[in-house]
């Protein structure tokens, strides 16, 4: 039998392997969500460097959000990571949802990043 963490790691690895096959050299917008916050990073896997990042833990985000664990927080993080990625010269990314379904907070973050100007 597998534990819940092992199953999650398998889903994450499966998603990431599919992204590497289809990415064609584009950068990766990776999402992590916890019970209390949501985080997003634009990662260059070739170099192994994070180019832009945003989370609901940042001071300016905490002051204007009621909680870091809802769709409003996710959309604010998506807008912020898109803005920072554009400032770093990033136009197109592939969306790495990890082991999470494309639903709820993950979907809200992705749609806000698209509205912010990222293409994926």
Secondary structure, DSSP 8 states (H G I E B T S, - for coil): ---HHHHHHHHHHHHHHHHHHH-TT-EEEEEEE-SS-EEEEEEETTTTEEEEEEETTSHHHHHH-S-SSSHHHHHHHHHHHHHHHHHTT--BEEEE-TTS-SSTHHHHHHHHHHHTT-B-
